[in-house]
Amino acid sequence: RFQQVQSMMYDLMEWRSQLLSGTLPKDELKELKQKVTSKIDYGNKILELDLIVRDEDGNILDPDKTSVISLFHAHEKATNKITERIKEEMSKDQPDYASYSRMSSSPTHSLYVFVRNFVCRIGEDAELFMSLYDPQKSTIISENYLVRWGREGFPKEVDMLNNLKVVFTDLGNKDLSRDKIYLVCQIVRVGSMDLKDSKSKKCTHGLRRPFGVAGN
């Protein structure tokens, strides 16, 4: 059972990284959320935990706003799905070595990044999103690290000065075998719609506008 739960946790961590990357289209995002909730419900069942009923989008049903009949049908539907899944797992003749293979190929590498300074003439506050990027597949392979930079040329959180550090984990042999991996920094300007409108009385504030990108 430990190996079974361990295998599911590896799946959930991988899918979580994909959800937080913000690069999935809407249809794939919805499909992945359903896979996540299905995996969680299955794990709760084999661990003999409470069954959580959800709607078609994977959201937890509120018993105070859902009728008793609807809750019953939701429980029945969820139970049938999980029962079928358990039968499929038990009908496998060969043992499942997925957990062992995942342990042998589990991420063992990390990338440590220390942001010492950011030099870019913007004139307003900025948000820096740093991530790892695979140019061959044109996809981001890590979560974003956010740094909020003030217009004065210092981090918004002064106590974070000289302490802007991040470790990109979940880097396995597959990532090391890529031809190239770039550290990409996306710059988002936070302020008025146009820099020229900064002195206007009608200007808007707090708007997020793409400003630039850098890579290494």
Disulfide bonds with the S-S distance in Angstrom:
none
